[in-house]
């Protein structure tokens, strides 16, 4: 019979003591072969070191995750901002490096008259022919070639007359769920006789919804706007095409639904002027968006309509007052003493001059004249700027004063971008914080020759060319701090720069009033 070896009970204990020394029983001092070992010189055990390293690694990973999530959120926020910016009429596509010449060509206004950029990138506009016709054309921005065209109005049998100016046509983006192109054209004309202008009502008015890819007619809304009068104009409000014209002195406003029915119709009576008034009532009322509403401005009143055409309120205008413009849901009224917007001249504003303002819920009066932005991306939360002979005043949409700043000697242009107010002043740029009015940066001695353009991240400045230089220079400034991102020479002969459908377009004047365009990208 085999003998079994004696069994020994063994207890496994992890080493929590100092290196090479087993932990002593509880309550006894820790010792070494050379005597007691001070506990403050004890080395951490492997298990303790592992715990410390694990906790440290976890903290590092957590910090990296938090930083990464923050960066991802900021990047997503910036992408959303630039996507919204790209939809603005004067926005340029991103230019992170000096642009190259894409194509050049003589133009009869096709490119510069485009008003819609489709989801597929085509540029669409209405073009009036010398024969009275009106044609919608779509251009390929990469080549300038015509991709499609659609006749809006047939040619007239009447011979051309240099004294007769056709009202031509116009196209706008229409719809959100199903993006289309809405185009209006009519045979209404303006006849110039010496110093007088007569407006002849339309006999034919066409309103079409076009497929943006190939220009085919999706819907003909012409019956909804039949009988429109002189000086027709239109805008898009939601999914409605709103057309206005003058009929027997009154302003008719008709909203056509996508199915061709009349959603609503409103008549604003003809202005009644005193016999002693020398004020011109104008050929038509101005009809313009006002936030989610419409504003109809005649010679004697401002009338606010809701999305159904109902009148929300009216404001009487004085004999010397006129609508200077709208900013979001705010309308501004100035006196007729000088109808030149402040942004277009050196800034002469009379001492004590004021402007009437239609805020959301009341009418107020503010000092100075309205500073009209050439581009406003909405980042300043409805900020409205006015300027008088001493200061720039910044107003919230409710009429409260947000801040006041010293006025530069001259202001030739204004851009509101990413929470900053960029002013073109004298020979340079000054940037203010839209929240406080504090100066953020200044760039002098640029000799700005054009209105400043932007791609949402840079301010693009065409500097004036020296007398002995055939080419001007294009300088891109970082909009956040004014540092130079890049600079390059423009093609010879470029007289001005335009933003058209996201494109940077250099325009050169030729002989006999002809133009040549150079598309950069």
KAHUHU-V867044 format. One record per helix or strand of 3 or more residues. SS is the DSSP state (H for helix, E for strand). FROM is the first residue (numbers start at 0). LEN is the number of residues. If there is no record, write none. Layout:
[[SS,FROM,LEN] [SS,FROM,LEN]]
This chain:
[[H,38,3] [H,45,41] [E,100,7] [E,122,6] [E,133,6] [E,145,8] [E,163,3] [E,168,6] [E,179,7] [E,188,5] [E,195,5] [E,204,6] [E,216,4] [H,221,4] [E,229,8] [E,239,8] [E,249,7] [E,261,7] [E,285,5] [E,292,5] [E,300,5] [E,310,6] [E,320,7] [E,329,6] [H,341,3] [E,353,5] [E,362,5] [E,383,4] [E,390,5] [E,400,6] [E,412,5] [E,419,6] [E,427,6] [E,438,5] [E,457,6] [E,472,6] [E,483,6] [E,495,5] [E,501,8] [H,510,3] [E,514,6]]
